[in-house]
């Protein structure tokens, strides 16, 4: 079962709603399935959503549905007669002859009703990606004005939805984890919201660790590269004019580097017998490399 389907199954079992919120949830589910004179139905792969739709139409609206099972595990429930469709439409203040389907705000009455309504909408036309794979939550709506009404409601809840048209459908979507967490929390999927949050935290920690590791590896690479140049210079001096030809303060640093080829400048400071700063060590090593270069060029 997908992450999205798991959430829908859990939300389908929401209980003990106040009457107005129950009404709003039924409305959201029915309105954003197929809701027209020609097609009052739902098609879904989720058996819990399928059963919920049937119970809402039968027990709340007083109408029987016809059910069927199609390919790809899809389940369909629909209302057959116009008279029965009209009963459902009347329940929510709609008429069969509406030309432009809109959200009837009279069905969303108390402060908690928007969350219940959106829960129904999500059960009908929403999907969310497992955050392990990416951050994406969307509602796919066939009618533009209905989609714009939904977008307005989401805006009023400060959820910052985005909008695109995809294959003739109107799609409201969210791509950032915080908005997805908020949407899931509002529709009552608190566990899923916390899961998204925890995955985000884990990813952030892993990314931070990777950045630190990459930074350290980069520094190690730079240290080794510089160390090799310095050691090569010291060995050249030793094999030509001898280390003793260096000034006294450079001889100690040269021997320190030869004895500790992988040490960082900071570590060389600690190993030094005399107090010296990191920049002091670096300056002396640069002078040694310059001394070797001058030897090679016949300047010494």
C-alpha positions in Angstrom: 0.0 0.0 0.0 1.4 3.4 -1.0 2.0 6.2 1.5 -1.0 8.1 0.1 -3.3 5.1 0.3 -2.3 4.4 3.9 -3.2 8.0 4.8 -6.6 7.7 3.1 -7.4 4.4 4.8 -6.6 6.0 8.2 -8.6 9.2 7.4 -11.6 7.0 6.3 -11.9 5.8 9.9 -12.2 9.3 11.4 -15.0 9.2 14.0 -16.9 11.3 16.5 -17.2 14.4 14.3 -19.7 17.2 15.2 -22.7 17.0 12.9 -21.6 20.1 10.9 -18.1 18.7 10.4 -19.5 15.3 9.4 -21.6 17.1 6.8 -18.6 19.1 5.5 -16.5 15.9 5.2 -19.3 14.1 3.3 -19.6 17.2 1.0 -15.9 17.4 0.3 -15.8 13.7 -0.6 -18.9 13.7 -2.8 -18.3 17.1 -4.5 -14.7 16.3 -5.6 -15.4 12.8 -6.9 -17.7 13.0 -9.9 -20.6 15.4 -9.2 -22.8 16.2 -12.1 -26.2 15.4 -13.6 -24.5 12.9 -15.9 -22.1 11.3 -13.5 -22.5 11.1 -9.7 -19.9 8.6 -8.7 -16.4 7.7 -7.4 -13.7 5.5 -8.9 -10.9 4.6 -6.5 -8.3 1.9 -5.8 -8.8 2.3 -2.0 -11.4 0.0 -0.6 -11.8 2.1 2.6 -12.6 5.2 0.6 -14.9 3.2 -1.6 -16.9 1.9 1.4 -17.0 5.3 2.9 -18.5 6.9 -0.2 -21.1 4.1 -0.3 -22.0 4.6 3.3 -22.3 8.4 2.9 -24.5 8.1 -0.1 -26.6 5.4 1.4 -26.9 6.4 5.1 -26.5 10.1 4.9 -28.1 11.0 1.6 -30.6 8.1 1.6 -29.7 6.9 -1.8 -28.5 3.4 -3.0 -25.4 3.1 -5.2 -24.6 0.7 -7.9 -21.1 -0.8 -7.5 -18.6 -2.4 -9.9 -15.0 -3.6 -10.0 -12.9 -2.7 -13.0 -9.3 -3.3 -14.1 -6.2 -2.2 -12.2 -8.1 -2.9 -8.9 -10.3 0.1 -9.4 -13.7 0.2 -7.6 -16.6 2.3 -8.8 -19.8 3.3 -7.1 -22.4 5.5 -8.8 -25.9 6.8 -8.4 -28.1 5.7 -11.3 -31.4 7.6 -11.5 -31.8 11.4 -11.9 -34.3 11.3 -9.0 -31.6 9.8 -6.7 -29.0 12.2 -7.9 -31.3 15.1 -7.2 -31.6 13.9 -3.6 -27.9 14.1 -3.2 -27.6 17.5 -4.9 -30.4 18.9 -2.7 -28.6 17.6 0.5 -25.8 20.1 -0.3 -27.8 23.0 -1.8 -27.0 22.2 -5.4 -29.3 21.6 -8.4 -28.9 19.1 -11.2 -28.9 21.9 -13.9 -25.9 23.8 -12.5 -23.6 24.8 -15.4 -20.6 25.9 -13.3 -19.9 23.7 -10.3 -18.7 25.7 -7.3 -18.1 25.1 -3.6 -21.2 25.9 -1.6 -19.8 27.6 1.5 -23.1 27.0 3.4 -21.8 23.4 3.9 -18.7 24.7 5.7 -20.0 26.4 8.9 -17.8 26.1 12.0 -14.1 26.8 12.4 -13.3 23.1 12.2 -15.4 22.4 9.1 -12.7 23.5 6.6 -10.4 20.7 7.9 -13.2 18.2 7.7 -14.2 19.4 4.2 -10.5 19.2 3.0 -10.3 15.7 4.5 -13.2 14.7 2.2 -11.6 16.4 -0.8 -8.2 14.7 -0.2 -10.0 11.3 0.0 -11.6 12.0 -3.4 -8.9 13.7 -5.4 -5.7 14.1 -3.3 -2.4 12.3 -3.4 0.8 12.7 -1.5 4.3 11.3 -2.2 6.3 9.4 0.4 8.8 12.1 1.7 11.6 9.5 1.3 11.1 10.0 -2.4 10.3 13.7 -2.5 7.9 16.3 -1.3 4.7 16.6 -3.3 1.0 16.8 -2.4 -1.7 17.6 -4.9 -5.4 17.8 -5.6 -6.6 17.0 -9.2 -9.8 18.8 -10.1 -11.7 18.5 -13.5 -13.4 22.0 -13.3 -11.5 25.3 -13.2 -14.0 27.3 -11.1 -14.3 24.5 -8.6 -10.5 24.3 -8.5 -10.2 28.0 -7.9 -12.7 27.8 -5.1 -10.6 25.1 -3.5 -7.5 27.2 -4.0 -9.1 30.2 -2.3 -10.0 28.1 0.7 -6.5 26.8 1.0 -5.2 30.4 0.7 -7.5 31.4 3.5 -5.8 28.7 5.7 -2.4 30.2 4.8 -1.3 27.0 3.0 0.3 28.7 -0.1 -0.9 26.4 -2.8 0.4 26.4 -6.4 -1.6 25.8 -9.6 -1.0 24.2 -13.0 -3.0 22.6 -15.8 -2.0 19.0 -16.5 -3.6 16.9 -19.2 -6.8 18.9 -19.1 -7.1 18.8 -15.4 -6.7 21.6 -12.9 -4.0 20.7 -10.3 -3.4 22.4 -7.0 -0.1 21.3 -5.5 2.5 21.8 -2.7 6.2 21.1 -3.1 7.7 22.2 0.2 7.7 20.0 3.2 6.3 22.5 5.7 3.2 23.2 3.6 2.6 19.4 3.2 3.0 19.0 6.9 0.4 21.7 7.5 -2.1 20.3 5.0 -1.8 16.8 6.5 -2.3 18.2 10.0 -5.4 20.2 9.0 -7.1 17.2 7.4 -6.4 15.1 10.5 -3.4 13.1 9.4 -1.2 14.1 12.3 0.9 10.9 12.2 1.7 11.4 8.6 2.5 15.1 9.2 5.0 14.1 11.9 6.5 11.5 9.6 7.1 14.1 6.9 8.6 16.4 9.5 10.9 13.6 10.9 12.0 12.6 7.4 12.9 16.2 6.6 14.9 16.5 9.8 16.8 13.2 9.0 17.5 14.4 5.5 18.8 17.8 6.8 21.0 16.0 9.3 22.4 13.7 6.7 23.0 16.6 4.3 24.8 18.5 7.1 27.0 15.5 7.9 27.8 15.1 4.2 28.7 18.7 3.8 31.0 18.5 6.9 32.6 15.2 5.6 33.1 16.7 2.1 34.6 19.8 3.7 37.0 17.8 5.8 37.9 15.6 2.9 38.6 18.7 0.8 40.8 20.1 3.6 42.6 16.8 4.0 43.2 16.7 0.2 44.6 20.3 0.3 46.8 19.4 3.4 48.2 16.3 1.7 48.8 18.2 -1.5 50.6 21.0 0.3 52.5 18.6 2.4 53.8 16.7 -0.6 55.1 19.9 -2.2 56.8 20.8 1.1 58.4 17.4 1.6 59.6 17.3 -2.0 61.2 20.7 -1.4 62.8 19.7 1.9 64.2 16.4 0.3 65.6 18.4 -2.6 67.4 20.7 -0.2 68.7 17.8 1.8 70.0 16.0 -1.3 71.7 19.1 -2.7 73.0 21.5 -0.1 71.7 19.9 3.1 69.1 21.0 5.6 71.8 22.7 7.6 72.0 25.3 4.9 68.6 26.6 5.9 68.3 29.3 8.6 68.0 27.8 12.1 64.3 28.7 12.4 63.5 26.9 9.1 65.6 23.8 9.9 63.3 22.9 12.9 60.1 23.3 10.8 61.7 21.2 7.9 62.4 18.3 10.3 59.0 18.6 11.8 57.3 18.3 8.4 59.5 15.4 7.3 58.7 13.5 10.6 54.9 14.3 10.3 54.0 14.2 6.6 50.2 14.0 7.1 49.9 16.5 9.9 47.9 19.7 9.4 49.4 23.1 10.1 47.5 23.2 13.4 48.9 19.8 14.4 52.4 20.9 13.5 52.0 23.9 15.9 51.1 21.5 18.7 54.1 19.2 17.9 56.6 22.1 17.7 59.0 22.5 20.6 58.7 26.3 20.3 55.5 28.4 20.6 54.4 29.1 17.0 51.1 30.0 15.3 49.5 28.3 12.4 50.4 31.2 10.1 53.9 31.2 11.4 54.4 27.5 10.5 52.8 28.1 7.1 55.1 31.1 6.4 58.2 29.1 7.2 57.2 26.2 5.0 56.5 28.7 2.2 60.0 30.0 2.7 61.4 26.5 2.5 59.6 25.8 -0.8 60.8 29.1 -2.2 64.4 28.2 -1.1 64.2 24.9 -3.0 62.8 26.6 -6.1 65.6 29.1 -6.1 68.1 26.2 -5.8 66.5 24.5 -8.8 66.7 27.7 -10.8 70.4 28.3 -9.9 69.6 31.3 -7.8 71.2 29.9 -4.6 
